[in-house]
Amino acid sequence: MVRLWRSFLIASTLALGAVTGPGIAANAIDKPVMVPATSGSRVVATHLACPNRNGKIIDDCSAVVGFYAGPHPELPQTALASNTALACNGNSYLDWYTYYRFVNSIGTTLVYVRMAGEDWYNYCSAGNVYINRTNCDVDLGYQCDGWRQGSFWDGGKNANTDWGNQQTQITLPGNYTVYRCFYLRWWTHPDGTWSYQDTTSQTGGGWTC
């Protein structure tokens, strides 16, 4: 928090993707505005294939994604255009996390994967400070396999991209293994706005994440 406010006082710090942060209205503001912490979740898919208690694959699972973005300063693009001296003059920071929850029809969470990190931005660029997987919790026979992660600048999105890929598996009767990949993404833009996206896919076997 001290670092956030220090960065705000230094005053040196849109969102693309499936889900975007609240942002601030573009107006006559010519300096960064502190945006409060925000969090939420939503169901992004239903009737997904998943095993039931007898080990048979049925279509009764749902995917829930969620997020948290800590308090941080944002600067409207209109303000930056009129006050370019603010750009590239010290970093501000955004703490965040995003998660994916795979839930069956009776409310049991089969897989819960959570990725957290911190990004920096200075109104002309953005990058990652750290990123890690904080949770991979499983139930009813699911197992957590490999996890991969990274960060890079995406010029097409004008954002730092933080990514994590989690593979899970469950072995059904007859030695049939079902693999599922969970993809978590977070984008932080140079003006302090952000977005996130979570998608999932299923394969019949092998490493795919």
Number of C-alpha atoms within 10 A of each C-alpha: 11 7 12 19 16 12 21 22 14 15 24 24 31 22 21 19 15 12 17 16 19 15 18 16 11 12 10 10 15 18 19 25 17 15 18 11 13 13 13 10 14 11 13 13 14 16 13 18 15 21 21 16 8 8 15 12 14 13 15 16 23 20 21 19 24 19 23 17 22 18 18 24 28 27 29 23 18 14 17 20 12 12 12 13 11 22 21 17 16 16 24 28 27 22 19 22 23 24 26 26 23 24 20 23 13 8 10 14 18 19 22 19 24 21 25 20 18 19 25 23 28 25 27 17 20 28 23 20 13 14 19 18 19 13 13 20 15 19 12 14 14 18 18 17 15 13 16 13 16 14 19 14 18 13 9 7 15 18 27 24 23 26 21 23 20 23 23 21 21 19 15 15 9 7 8 11 15 19 22 24 21 23 21 24 23 27 29 32 28 26 27 31 26 25 22 25 21 22 16 16 13 17 14 12 12 11 13 15 19
